[in-house]
Amino acid sequence: MYFCRRNNFMVVVSFLIVLSFEAYLWLMQTPLLPQTIQSTDLCKGEIANGTITALKYNKTFIISPYHDDREGNLTRVIAVVRYKKIQDLYCWFCCSHDGHVSIIRAAIDIHLDRTDFPFGPADIVCLEPRKCSPKYVSIHSSPRGKIDKLPRFEIKNRVPEDSFSAEFTLCLPVMFGNYSNVLQFIQSMEMYKILGAQKVLVYMYNCSQLIEKVLEFYVAEGTIDIIPWPIFSYVNFSSFWYSSKDWDYGKATVLNDCIYRNMYRSKYVVLNDIDEIILPIKHLSWKTMVSDLEDRNPETGIFLFENHLFPQHIFSSTDTLNISSWKMVPGTNILQHIYREPIKLKFSNQRKMIVNPRAVVQTSVHTILKGYSKTLVVPKEIAILYHCRQYVEKEVPGKYLIRDTTIWRYNVSLINNVNNILEKQFPRKSSKFRWNKF
């Protein structure tokens, strides 16, 4: 009998422990009821204008808040957090209609693809108070304090735009390492435009002086928007046993920010690197390809494309093409690289994406983590990810490489466009012009 009573006692204790733990988790994920502070002059905190804003103690970095009404009346703040030192956070909403401040406990949603690196992407999510319609929010580690001492962040996407300003917007991850591949950059930009991109977002850490000159041209043209990304002014890598490469300069964070920036601006968002091009095989443009894929696959808004490596150390002759002016331009000529590696079955294929941004909640670099639509892995017979980069692994013998001239279907348009850009950017008015002066 004593043994039975002891067993019953242990069951009850275990149940209470589990119940307490579940209640703790529930409280951590459930916003507190709003605390309302009334004053005639509250909403005067300085408006944050930088891409990155560090909260006190530098454990959390705010990128930008976005209104998200797909699962409720929410404010979703794109952020970088230090995983092992996450603290309670509160959204301080400045209500538009009466100047009141409502304080809501935030749920911190860490992205599932987190690495061993101490910092990574997270969403700070708060339920907006009723009858508030806040234009600004402050993030604080306490429900107490003075809002005029906190930075204010504009809540974007509050009023969705009536129509899309772009059919396809390309989100390029962080430009770093004093990037200087001029010719491939111009070729890629012109290919994106040929395929259907109206806007390209570049998150800038650093680049060469010559790339800066090219970027200025595309910004003036209206094709490129540059978002500063001074991440190393905030995250100190010398404190960790990691390098900046281990973290990809916060690539996953900027891709999430880019999706929300273009939630209601662009019908589709394309996610790939500057040395990659989602290249249709059966179609000539992204628009006709995606339209066909959607017709055949209803309720699909996420399209993944298989990575195919075209190594830069294997060249093909381009003597018959009108590209003499390219020879003095530093960088890679993608038209010379038409041999691709076979798919390595033992390795995971790092795909890139075209997505309906309104179907995405969270993304990683190679797949969508949370979303609202079906996902389709696009067969390589329909499109591939043309990936032209330097070889970093063990070389595949030439006899195993596959000749693939799909990129040559765009030769005429691409050559004309690149020649026009080079003539506008670097007119040959003088034989004294030298590329290496940059």
Buried (B, 14 or more C-beta within 10 A) or exposed (E): EEEEEEEEEEEEEEEEEEEEEEEEEEEEEEBBEBBBBEEEEBBEBEEBEEBBBBBEEEBBBBBBBBBBEEEEBBBBBBBBBBBEEEBEBBBBBBBBEEEBBBBBBBBBBBBEBBEEBBBBBBBBBBBBBEEBBBBBBBBBBEBEBBBBEBBBBBBBBBEEEEEBEBBBBBBBBBBBEEBBBBBBBBBBBBBBBBBBBBBBBBBBBBBBEBBEEBBEBBEEEEBBBBBEBEBBEBBEBEEBEBEBEEBBBBBBBBBBBBBBBBBBBBBBBBBBBBBBBBBBBEBBBBBEBBEBBBEEBEEBBBBBBBBBBBBBEBEEEBEEBEBEBBEBBBBBBBBBBBBBBEBEEEEEBEBBBBBBBBBBBBBBBBBBBEBBBEBBEBEEEBBBBBBBBEEEEEEBEEEEBEEBEBBBEBBEBBBEBBBEBBEEBBEEEEEEEEEEEE
